[in-house]
C-alpha cells in the first residue's frame, strides 16, 4: 500500500511539474511582432520596522572594489534564494518569518544579482567579451570554412561577426528573449575598482528606439531596461588593473548564477515560432539570455587566463593545464597585471598588451580560482540542455567540454597551492619569486582556501573525477583544521594571522578573524565529519556573540574595546557565511534565536548603515522613480535618486563606520564621511524593541556538543542546491505547526510563507504563477507543495530533507494553503490582476506589472510616461506604510517541535 501511495504521489508531482512551465505570468515585454515575453518584476518590501533601530553611521568610501564586493555577493548568493531553499529543506523554523524570508531570499539574493547586472554588464567596468579568445577561435574556425581551392576573396570573420551575427540570433531563438540590451558591455576581464556612479540621466518612459526592428517605444518596460548607455561609469575613475583574486571571484560569481539561470527550461515563443509556444532554454527568457552571457564571460576569462595570464615569475605565459606539473618549474597566477588598453572612440576597449604589476602568488587569488573553476565545472556537468556535445545542432548553446577546461585550470592551481603555499602541510599566504615561500598564514586566506578546497573536493567526488586529488584535498583540510584547533585561544578566539609553527602574529580582538575561523572549521567538518572541528567553531561563535555583539545597535563590534565599528563588503560577506553555516550545523529545532539574530544583524549592518548605495524594484522600489525615490521608506534610495549627479548603481560602498558610543564620541565625530540618512530619518520607521523580541536580549549561545534529549532523531545528509553534501544534526520533527496552533486561515499562511515568491494574488514574482494549480485536484497540489520541485526552486515545505524530521509546514497547514489558492476569491483576484486591475486593500506591486499590461492592451501604441504611471500609483496602497500582521513574524517561546495539544488555544 505504501508503494502505491508513493507512486500516486510522484505521478501527481510529475503532472504539476509538467504543467507549471505553461503558466501565465509576471511583467510583459511586447515584441515588435506583437508577442509577449514574460520577465520577473518587483514587489513591495514587507514591514521590517520591528527589526530596525536608529544607528549613527558615516559612508567613508563609495568605491566599488571588485575583490571584496564580489566575495560578499558570492556568499550572499549562497545565503539568498539558494540558501533559503536549502534552509526549508533542512527544516529550519522559518515559517511565519517574513522578515527573515525577505532578507535572505530577496535582499541577499538580489543585492548579489545587482552586482552581476550593473558591474558585469551595464557599467563598462572591464574588457568587453567580444574581444575574448572564445570568439577569436570561433572567428578563425568559421573563416577556415570559407577557404576554397579557387579563392574568390572570401572574407575573414571578426569577433563581432560571430557575436552579433551568429551567436546572438541563436540565443534569441533558443531562449525567447527578443533582443540584446543596447550598449551592454558584458565584461570578461574585470577591473580592480570603479566609482559606481551613472554618467547619464535614466529614462523611465517606455521610449526605447530599436535600431534592429524600428520599433519606437511600446515595449512595456522603461527605456533604461533596454538602454544601458546612461548607466556607464566614468572610465577616468576606474583602476583598470587586473587583480587575479577579483577575477577569480567574478568567475565564481558568473558560474553559480549561470547554474541557477539554467536550473529549468520554460515554454514560450520566438521570432521563428511566432505565436506558437515551444520549449526554450533557461528559467525564463531573460534568465536564459543572461545565463548565456554569464557563460561567455566566464569561459572567455578562463581561456584568457590559461593562454596568457600565468607567469614563471618573470613574464606572462600560457600553460597547458592538462599536463602542468609544478615539479618542472612553477607557472602560477600573479597577484596583479596591468593591461595596456586600446581606446578607439566608442568601440569597446581591448587589451593591447599586459605587464606583470605584482608577481607574487597570493593564496587568496589561487583559492578564488579553485572556487570559481569547480563551480563552472559543476554547472557544465549538470545543465545538460544548455551545455551539450554538439551545439547548436543538439539544442544547446555552449560546448559541454568547456567544463573540462575549468577542471584542468582548477587542478593546476590546486597543485600550485600544495607546492607553493604549504609549509609542513600548513597553508601560507604568500609566495614570491625572489623571496620564495612565506611563513605566515592569515585567517582570511585560510578560510577562503579551505572553503574552496572543500567545494572542489566535493565537486570532483560527485562527478567521479581525480580520486587521488580529492584525497590530497581532504588531507590538506584536516591538517589545517587541526592547526586551527591547536592555535585557538582558551576563550574560543583567534588572532588574525599565525606563523606556520603556530605562533600568533596578527592582531587579537578582531571580529572578522573569529568569523573566518568559524567558516574554515566548518568547511573542514563538512569534509571530515570530525566533531572536534564543529566544537571549535561553536567556541568561536559563542565568543564573538558574547564579546562583540551590540544588542542596542544590532551590529558586531569590528574590534574589541573600540566604539567605532568598521563595516566593509568583505566583513559582511564572511560574517554572513559564518552565521549561515553555524545554522546548518545546529539542530534545526533550536534555530529560532539564530533566525531572529541574522535578521536583526542584516537589517542594521547592511540596510541601516548605508552600505548599499541604492536599489530598484526587485527589493522594494516598486514605483521605479515615479514615486518618492524611496518607495519602501527604508532609507535606501532608488538608483536614479542616489548619490551622484545621475544616481548610483545598487552596489556596496567600500567602507562604512558606525558609532557604538555616545553622540559625543569625539573619535567618530572627527571622521570625515557622509552621515547616512540624515534628514531621511523621519520617514524610516524604526520600531525595534526587546520586549517584542525577547530572543534578541542577547546573541545566541550554543552547547559545544549536541545535547541528548528525548525525541531526537538522526538525519540524512542534506544535498544542497549546489550539489554538495553536508551532515545535519539530530533534531525533532514538528508535529503541530504554528498555523494550526494559532488557527490561521489559508490566506494568512499563504501571505506569511508563499507570497514572497508567488505574489499576493498568485501572479508570480520569482516563483511561478499559480494559474494552473487552481484547477488541479487538491491532492495533486498538496503533494506538490509537500514535496517541492527543485528544478523550479520550489522548496519542499512538507517533506523537508525526506527524513523523519519532516519540513517547515505540516500537512494541515499545507491543506489550508491549498484550499485558499483554489478558492473562488483567490481565482477572482488572480484573474483581475492579470487584466491589470488593482485589487483594493492588497499591497503595491511593481508599477510595470500594470504598465506592461496597459501596453499590451494598447498594442504598444500609447507611450507610457509619468502621467499614466501616476494613475496606477494613486490606486495602490502606499508601500511605505505597510504594517506587519502578527502572523507574519511569530516569536516562538518554545521550539515548534515541542508544541503539544496543551499549547493549543482552548
N, C-alpha and C positions, 0 to 999 in steps of 0.2 A: 504493500500500500504506500509506504514512504517513497519508493522508487517512482510509483505512478504520479504521486503528488509533485515530486521533483521534476518529472518530465513535463507535466502540465505547466508548472511554474516557468520553466525555461522556455516553453513554447509561447507563453504569454509575453515574456520579456522579449523574445525574438520578434513577435508581432509589433510590439511597441517600438523596438529599435528600428524596424524596417520602415515604419510609417513616420517616425519623428523627423526624418530628413525632408519630408514634403510639407512640413508645417509652414503656414504663413508667418508674417513677421514684423519686425523691428522698424528701422528707418529705411526709406527707399531712395535709390538713385534712379532717375528716369533717363534712360539712354537715348541717343539720337534716333534709334529705330523704335522708340516707344515701348521698350522693355523695362521692367522694374527689377533692380538688383538690390537685395537686402543687405544692410550693414548694421553693425551694433551701434546703439545710441547710449545716451547718458541717463542718469536717474538722480533723484533728489537724495541728498545726504540725510541719513536718519539723525535724530536728536542725540548729539554727543555731549551735550552741555553738562550732564551729570558726571562726566569724567574730566571736565575741563575746569581749570582754575587759572587765575592770573599769574603770570611769571614775568620777570623783568629780564629782557634779553636784548642783545645787540647783534646785528648781522655785520660781521667783520670783513668778510671777503666773499663776493658773489662769483668768483671764478669757478668755472667747471673744470675740475681736474679728472681726467678720464679714468685713471687707475682707481682712485678711491671711490668715486661716484659709481663706476661700473661694478665694482665689487659689492657695494651696497645694493645695487639693483639686482645683481645675481642672487644675493641672499634674500632680497625682497621677493623675487620670483618664487623661490622655494618655500617662503612663508606665506605667499599670497594665495592665489586660486589653487595652485598645485598643493601647497601646504594645507590649505583649508580642506580640500578633498581628502587628503591623507588623514587629517585630524578626525573627520567624520568617520572614515573607515576604521580608525583606531579607537572609536567610541569615546572621543573627548566629550565632556559635558558642555557642549556649545550650542545646544538647542536653547532657544529663548535668550540668546546673547547677540542681539542685532548689532550692538556697538562693536563687539569682537568680530563678528562676521564682516562688518563693513571695513574695519581697519585692516583685516587680513585679505579677504577675498576681493576687496575693492581697492583700497588705498595702496597697500603694499604691492598688489598686482599691477595697478595702473601707474603708480609712481615709477615702477620699473619699466613699464611699457612706454611711458612718456620719454624716457631716456632713449629707448630704442628708436622711437619715431623722430624726435627732434634732433638728437645728436647724431644718430646714424643715418638720417635721411635728409631732413629739411635744411639743416644749418650750414652745409658745406664745411663740416669740421674734420675733413680728411680727404684723401685722394679718391676720386670717383672710380667705381669699379669697372667702368668702361675701359680703363687702361689696364685692367688686371690680366694676369697670364692666361686665365681660362679663355677669355675672349680672343686673346692673341693667338693661342693654339688653335681655336676653332676657325679663326680667320685664315690661318695658314692652311689648315686642312681643307676648308671649302675652296680656297684658291687652287689647291692642288688638283681638285676635281675639275677645274677649268682648263687644265693643260691638255692639249690635243697634239697629235702628230703634226698637223698643219695649223700652227698657231696664228690666230687672227687678231691677236692683241687683246685677248680676254683679260678682264680687269682683275686686279688684286683686291680682295675684300679687306675692309678695315674692321677694326673692333666695333666701331659704331654701326657698320652694316650688319654685323652679326647680332648685336644687342637690339637695335631698333627695328631692323628689317626682318630678322629671322626668329630670334628667341621670344621677344615680347609678343608678337602676334600669336605664337603658340601658347604663351602664358594666358593671354586673353581667352583663347579658345578652351583651355583646359581648366581654368578657374572661374570663368564667367565674369571677371571684372572688365569694365568697359574700356579703360584707358589707363596709362601710367599717370602718376602725379606730375604736373608740369613743374620744371625747374628742380625736381628732386635730385639729390646727389647721394645716392646710396654709396657710402664710403667702404673701402676695404682696408685702407691703411689709416688708422685713426691718429689724430694729432694729440699731443700731450695735454694741452689745455686750451680753453677758449673763454671768451666773455659771452655769456648766453643771452644777448640782447638782440631783438629784431632790428632790422635796418629799413623796414618799410611799414606802411600803415596796413593793418589787417582789414580785409573787406569781408563783412559778414553777409552781404547781399548775395542772392543766388544769381550771379552775373558772369560766371566763368565762360570765357570766349574760347571755344575749342578749335584750334587750327586743323585738327585732323578731320573732323566731321563738319565744321562750320556752325555747329550748334552754339547759340549765344544765350546763355542762361537757361533756366528751366530744368536744372538738374535735380533739384530737391536737396541740395547741400550748399553750404556757404562757399563763396569764392575761395576762401583760404583752405578748404578741404582739398581742392584740386591744384591750386596755385601756390607753390611754396616760395615764390620769389621774395615776398616781403619778410619771410621767416629766415632768411640768410643771416648769419652773424658777420661781424666786421672782420675781414681777413687780417687787417692790420693789428688786431688784438689777439691773434692766435699764436701759440707756441707750436710750430709745425714739427717739432722733434717727434720721432717715433720712439716711444717708450715701450719696450718689448713686454713688460708686465701688463701695461694698459692694453696693448694689442691682444695679448692672451685673454685678458678678462673680457674684451669685447667679442672675441671669437666664441668664448663660453656663452656670453650673452645671446649671441645670434643663434648658436646651436640649440640651446634649450628652448628658445622661442620658436624656432622653425619646427622643432619636435612637437611643440604644442599646437602650432597652426595646422599641422597635418595629422592631428590626432584622429580626425574623422574626415569623411568626404561628405559632400552635400549634393543636392539636385538644384538645377537652375537652368537658365537659358544663356545662350551665347549669340554673338553676331552671326554665327553659322547656323545654329539650330533655330534661330528666330524665337518664336514663342513656344516652342516645344521644349519641355524640361528634359535634361539629360544628366547623367552622372558627371560630377565635377570634382576636382581636387580641392582640398582644404576644408576647414570647418565651415567657412562661408567664402564668398567670392573675394572679399577684401583680405581675409587672412590667408587665402591661397596665394593671392598676388604678393602680399607682404612676405609670406613664408618663402616664396621663390627668391625674392630679393635678398632676404637674410641668408639663404643658402649660397647664393652667388657671392655675397660679400665675404662670408666665412671661408668659402672654398678658394676664392682669389687670394685672401690673406694667407692661407696655408701654403698655396702654391708659391706665392712671392717669398715667404719666409724660407721655404725649402730650397728655392732656386737661387737666392741671393742675399739672405739676411742672417745666415750663420757666419761665424768668424773662426779663424785659427788663432786669434789674439792680435793679428796684425792687419788683416784685410778682410773684407766681406767676401763670402764664397757661398756656393751651393753645396748641398750634401745629399748623397744617396742615403736616405734614412733607412732604407731596407737592409743595407749591408753595413751601416756605420758601426764601428766598434771603437770606443774611447781608448782602448789599449794601443791603437795605431796613431794616436795623437788626438788631442781634444779639438773638436769642432762644436761650437756651442752658440747659444743666443746671447749676444752682448746686451748690456743694460739699455743703452740708448744709441740711436742712429740719427744723424742729421741729414735730411734729404735736401738736394738742390732741386727746387720745384720750378717747372717751366710754366709761366703765365702768358697766355696769348688771348687778350681781350676777355670775352666772357666764356671761352671754351674751358671746360673742366681742366683744372691744373693736372699736370702729370709729373712723375718723378724723372728728372733728367740724369741725376746721379745721386749716390748715397755715400756718406762717410761715417765712420765709427766716431761717436762722440764720447761714449764711456764703454771701454772694452771689458769691464768686469762682468762676471757672471753672478747674478743675484738669485738667491733661492726663490724669492717671491716670483720672479719672472718665470723661472723654469717650472715651478709648481703651477702657475697660472696656465701655462701651455699644456701641461698634463691634464689639468682640469678641463680645458677647452676641447682638446682633441678627443678625449674619451666621450664627451657629450655629443660631439658631431658623429663619432663612430656609432654610438648607440642609436642616434636618430636615423642614420643611413641604413642601419641594420633592421630597424623595426617599422619604418614608414615606407612599406614596400609598394605602395601605389604611386608615390612620388619619386622615390629612388628606385630605378629599375635597371635591368641589364642592357636594354636597347632602346633608350628614349630617343625621339618621342613615339616611335612606332608602336611600342608596347604600352603606351598610355602615360608613361612617366615623363618627367621633365629634366631629371638630373641622373647621371650615372651612379649606380649603386656602388661601384668600385671606388668612388671618392671616399667612402668610409675607410677603405684600406690605406689611403693616403694619410688620413687622420691618425689611424692606428700606428703607422710607421713613424710619424713625427713624434707622437706621444711616447713610443717605446725608446726612440733615440734620446729624447730629452730626459726620460727617466733613467736611462743608463748614465747620462751625464750627472744627474743628481747623485747617483750612487758613487760615481768615480770622483767627482769634483766637490761635492757638497756633503761628504760624511767624513768624520774623524773617529775611528774606532766605533763605527756604526751609529754615531750620533751626528745628526744633521748640523751643518754650519751654514751661516747666512751668505757668505761671500767667497768667491774665488777670483783672483786677479792674475792676469798673465805674467806680471812682473813679481808679484808678491806671493803667488801661489794660494794655497788653501788658507782660509781664516780659521780662527779657533773659537769663535763666538756664535751663538745661536740666539736670535730674538724670538720671543713668544709669538710675535706676529708671523714671522716666516715659518716657524714650526707648525702653527695652526693651519696656515694655508697649505703647507706641504702634506701634512697628514690627512687633511680633508681630501685633497686632490689625489693622493696616492690610494686612499681607500676607495674613492669613486672609480679610479682606473682599475684597481684590482677586482672590484665587484663587476664592473662592466665587462672586462676580459673573461672573467669566470662565467658570467651569464651567457656570453657568446662563445664559450669553449675556445678561447684564444690563449696562447702563450702561458701554459700552466707553470713553467719554471719562473717566468717573470712575476706571475701572481704570487707565488710563494716568496720570492725576494721582496715584493712589496709588503706582504704580511709580516715578514721578519723585521723589516725596517720600521713598520708601525709599532710592533711590540717593543723593540729596542728603545725607541724614542718615548713611548708611553711609560716604560719603566724608568727612564731618565726623569720624566716629569714627576712621577710619584716620589722619586728619591729627592728631588730638589724642592718639592712643595714644603712650605713653612708649616709649623705645627698648627697655626690658626687657619690653614687652608689657602693661604695667599701664595702668589707667585711674584717674582721680580720680572722686570721687562726683558732681561737677557741673562745668559749664563755662558761661562766657558764650557767647553766640551767635557771638562773634568768635573763639572757640577758646581763650580764656584759662581755665586751670584755676582753679576757685574752691572746689570742695569738697575734702574730705579725701582724701589719698592713703593707701594701705595698708589699705583695707577689702576683705575677700574678696568681699562681696556685689557691689561695683562691678565686679569682674572677671567675675563670672557674668552680670551684667546686660549688660556689653559683649559677651560671647560670644553671649548669646541674641539681642541686637539684630542683630549682624553676620550671624549665620546666617540670620535671617529675611530680611535683605536679599539674602544669597547665594541663597536659595531663589527669590526673585523675579527677580533679575538674572542669575544663573548666572555672576557675575563672581568669579573665583578670588581676587582680592585681598582680598575680604571674608572668605573662608574662611581665607586665610593669616593675616589679622589675628586672627581668632577663635582659631586654633591657637596663636598667640603668647601670647594672654591665657591660654589653657588651660595651656600649659606653665609660664607664670609662676605661676599660682595653685597648680598642683600642686607646683611646685618650692619655693615660698617659704611656702605656707600649710598644706600638708598635714602632719599629725602622725601618723607611722607608728605610734607606740606606742598612741595613743588612738583612731586610726581616725576622726578628725574634722578639719575645717579650722579653723585659727585664724580668728576673725572679724576680727582686726586684727593687723597685724604688730607684733612685739615686745610683745605682750600675752598673758600666760599665763592669761587668763580668756576663754574663748570664749562668746559670746552666741548662743544659738540661738532663733529665732523661726519661726513658720509661714511668714512671707514669705521668710526666708533659706533655709529648706529648700526652698520651692517654686521659687525662682529657681535654686538650685543643682541641684536635680533636673532642671529644664528644660534647663539648660546642659549637664549631663552627658549627658542623653538625646540632644540634638541633635548634640553632638560625636560620639557613637556613630554616628548616622545619616550623618555626613559623613566617616567613617573607612572605608577599605576593610575589608569585613567579615572578611576572613581575619586581620586584625590586631587583633581586638577582645577577645581573651582577657583582657588586662590590665585593660581598661576594665570588662568584665563583673564581674571579681573586685573591682575597686575600688568600683564602685557598690554591690555587695552589702555590703561591709565598711562603707562610709560610712553606708548606710541603717540597718543593724543598730545601729551605735554612736550615730549622731546622733539618730535618732528613737526606736528601741526602748529602748536602754540609758540614754538621758539622762533619761527621764521626760516627754518632750514629749507623748506620747499618754497621756491620763488613765486610760483603761480600754479594754476590748474585750469582744466577746462571741463566740459560737461560730463566726462567719464567719472569724475569724482565730485560732482555736485553743482558745477556752474551751468545749470540747465538752460539758462536763457542766453548763453554764448555771447555775452557782450551787449545784448539788447536790454539787460536788466541793470542792476545796481553796480555790477562789476565784482560783487561778492555775494552772489545769489543765495548761497547757503549760510552766509554770516558766520564763517569760521575764521575770518581774518586772512585767508589765503585768496588773493585776487585772481580774477580771470586773466588769461595770458596777455591780452592787449591792454589791461589796466595795471599791469605790474611795473616794477621799477624800470626806468629807461624811457627814452622818447617814444618808442612804439610798443613797449612791453617787453616781457622776458619769457623765455621758454620755461616749461614746468619741470625744472630740474633742481638739484640740490645745490645750495650755497656751499662754499668750501669750509667756512668756519663761522660758528655762532657761539657767543658767550652768554651764559645765564648767571644772573646774580642769585646766589643762595643765601646771602647775608641780608642785612637790613638795607633800607632805602639809602642810608648814608654810607654804604660801603665805598670808601674812597678809592680803593683799588679798581673796582668795577666802574665807578663813575669816571675815572681817568682814562678808560679805554676808549679809543676812537672807533666809532662804528655807528650804524643806523639803528636807532631804537626801534624795535619791531612793534608793529600795530599802532602805537601812539594814539592818534585821535580815533582809531577804529575800535578801540576797546568798548565803546558804549554800545555797539551793535553786536558784539560777540557775547553770547550767553555763556556764563560760567557758573554752574550750579553744583560743583562738586562739594560733597560733604561726607565726612567719615561716618556720620550717623546713617546715611543712606548706603554706605559701602563699608560695613564693619570688617570685611576681609582685607581692606586696604589700610587698616590702622598700623600695619607693619608689613614688610615684604615677606614672601613665603620662605619657610624653613623646611628642610626635608630630613627625614630619617636617613642616616648614612647607608643603612641596609634595609631592604624591604621587610616590613613587619608581618609576622604570621598571624593573620586574623581570620576569623570564621567567615566562610563564604567565598574565599578567593579561589579563582580557577586559573589554570595555566593557559597561556595564549599562544597561538601560532605566530610565526614571523609575519610582519607586515611587509607586503610588497608595495613599495611606494610608487607613485605615479612615474617617477623616473626609472623604474625597474630595479632599484636597489632593494636589498632585504635588510630589515633591522629587527632585532628581538623586541617584543613587547613584554612589559612586566605583568605578572599575575594581577588580576583585577576582579571586580564584581559586576555582574550584569544588572542593568536597570530593569526592574520588574514593573514599576509604576512610573510613568513619565510625568513630567511637570504639567503637560497639557491635561492629563487625566486628573492629577492631584488638584489642580485649580479649576477643573471643569471648563476648560477653554473651548470655544467654538472652533469649527474648522477654519473659519475666516481668520480668527486670531492666531491659530497655529500656522496657517499659511503665511500671514504677514510677518510673523516672528522668525520664520525659518526658510521660506521659499521665495518671498517677494524680491529678495536681493538679486537673484539671477533671472527669475521668470517674470518680474514686474507685477504690479499690484493687480492688473487685470489679466495676467497670463500672456501678455503681449510679447514677452521675451526681451531680455537685455543681453546678458552673457549667456544665459540659459536659453533653451529652445522655447518658442511659443507653444501654448498648451491647447491649441485648437483641436487637434486630432484626439487628444486624451479625453476631451469632454464627452466624446461619443463611445469610448471603449467600455466594455464590461467593467464594472467596478473592480472585480478581482484582478483583471489584467493590469489596470492602472496601479492598484495596491501592490501587486508583485513588482512592478517597475520601480516604484518609489522605494520599496523594501530592499531590492537588490541593486538598484542603480544601473548606470551604464557608463563604464569607464571611458569608452570611446567618445562620449559626448560630455565628459566632465560632470556627469550626474552622480553625486555621492550616493553610496549605499547606506541610506539613512536607517534601514531596519536591520540588515544582515551584518553591517559593520565589516569586521575582518573575517567573517564566516567562521567564528569560533563561539564558544559558549558565553562570551561577554555580550554579544549582540551589538546593537547600534545605538545611535543617539536618540532615535524616536522609537516608540513602541508600536505594536500593531494597532492598538486602539487609537493612538494619535494619527497614524497614517490613514486609518479608516475615516477619521473626522476630516482630514485634509481632502481626501478623495471625494467625499460626499459634498464638500463645499465647491471644489473645482467642477464637479458635474452638476451643480445646482443651476436652476434657471437664471438666478440673479447673476451668477458668475458668467454664464454664457452670454447673457444680455450685455453685461459690461464689456466683455471681450469684443463682441460684435460692434458695439458703439465706438469703442476706442479705435478699432480697425478702420472705421469710417472717418476717423479724425475728430470725433466728438469728445469733448472733455467731460469726464464723469464728475459730477458735483460731489464735493467732500473728499475726493481722493487726492493723493499727493501729486505735486507738479512733476511733469516728465520733461525730458529733453525737448526743447521747443521744436527741434527739427523732426521729431516724431510726427507732430501735427503739420508742420510746414511741408514736409515731404509728401504727405497725403493730399494736402491742399494743392501741391504742384501736380500730382498725378491727376487729380480731379479736373484741373485746368489744362491738362495735356502739355504742361511746361510753357504755356503761352502767356502767363501773367507773372512778371518778375516779382520775387519775394524781397521785401525790404522791411525796414523797422516798423512801418505803419501796420503791415499785415501781422508781423510778429507781435506787436503790442496788443492786437485784438485777442490773441490767444493768451498772452500773459495776464491780461485783465480777468480772464475767466478761471485761471488756475489758482490753487492755493499758494500762498506765499511760502517758498521753500525755506526762508529764513525763520519762519515761525512754527516749524514742525515740532511737535511735542511727543516725546516717547510715551506710549501707553505702558502700564505697569507690566504687562506680559511680555514686552519686548526685551527687557533686561532683568530677568528674575534673579534675585540674590538667593543663593542656596545656603540655608543654615545647617544642612547636613548633606552628605553625598546623595545623589539620586539613587544610587544602589542601595542605600539604607532606608529609603522611604517604604513604609508599610501601610496597611489599611488603617492603622491607628492614626496616620497623619492625614487621612482624607477628611475633608470638611463633613461634619455631621448634618 
